[in-house]
């Protein structure tokens, strides 16, 4: 009998996809305690947008949350999502910062680090992979799955071969937008199994309503692991329920290890917690609505829920469909980058600005300029030259230098932070400061109030930060 392992993503990606990463620490800990008894292969509990959101919206120390989770989870491996050279931020960081962060993440309880790059540019994950291995972590290299004229099955197979050569311990097919089709899932898993012995993990959001079939076909093809959430946080922009996968696997004659009594108890708790967020309005019914048009827009689950939330806050929800239609147009202009952090934020924000300004590329986030200069890596396909010229004018774009040449910023940042704190700063505090300089030094009340809504009338011709586009 074949076997499949289950990963639970409830407190990270389920939280991010349905609650815009606003789940309170006490609820995270309570769910971890219950889910820890079920028998999952691993629980994804940290990384992605949770680091930023802990500081920005919850006024919590993300490192302390991780330590509390580790203390609570006595039976299950913990995993996190890392954006390669972007860490859990939105730009490239130097290798000294990268190594310090990975070392501390593992020291504080992370066992598995799923690392990806938004452009599938392996230059942006090779050092992360090196440091994960150096400090004894399991390195799961993830391909950012997307569909475009350049993203063929052969493209992904070649990518995985190179990831294996870089030392990956396992591979994740990361379908952040829920656009992986069932037969494509079967074919891709089979193709990867033919070129590597590394375990294959399938991750797919239920946004388009395809994931039940996707996971069935992936398991038929021999997928070793699948990502799930507990059922009260499943569906819509989130993931398939673990309970559904268990019953499907049983019906297929595939073995799944789990504790039925513990799963029932976890469900009861999750149901109560979900109801609390439904009652206070953070758990939005709209995020549960299946949207097959996402196959055209390719918008990731967490990005979609945050997009809805932000447009509602700005009294502009009537522009939602118009923004969705603009996103694939911007993506094509930019050379078909996969819509995953930080490219999802950048493409999404540009689409929002194109719509609210009434003119395409009238307002340009600075990050888009950096991307067009090659600052985030190589675009999968050539960028539209007319758009590049409109944005950068006659600026000469130079070849990006080697990441290892980026100067370390830790000591300078430590000094800056200590001047603001009036005391010696811990290493983890400095790393938080490097990625979130404002929120990392604010008092709780100030941190909660620091982020104010941005409206079209206040938008400038540079960076406009929409927290709605936070993704995984």
Secondary structure, 3 states (H helix, E strand, C coil): CCECEEEECHHHHHHHHHHCCCCCHHHHHHHHHHHCCCCCCEEEEEECCHHHHHHHCCCCCHHHHHHHHHHHCCCCEEEEEECHHHCCCCCCCCHHHHHHHHHHHHHCCCCEEEECCCCCCHHHCHHHHHHHHHCCCEEEEEEECCCCCCCCHHHHHHHHHHHHHCCCCEEEEEECCCCCCHHHHHHHHHHHHHHCCCEEEEEEECCCCCHHHHHHHHHHCCCCEEEEECHHHECCCCECEHHHHHHHHHHHCCECCCCHHHHHHHHHHHHHHHHHHHHCCCCCHHHHCCCCCHHHHCCCHHHHHHHHHHHHHCCCHHHHHHHHHHHHHHHHHCCCCCCCCCHHHHHHHHHHHHHHHCCCCCCCCHHHHHHHCCCCCCCCCCCCHHHHHHHHCCCCCCCCCCHHHCCCCHHHHHHHHHHHHCCCCCHHHHHHHHHCCCHHHCCHHHHHHHCCCCCHHHCCCCCCCCHHHCCC
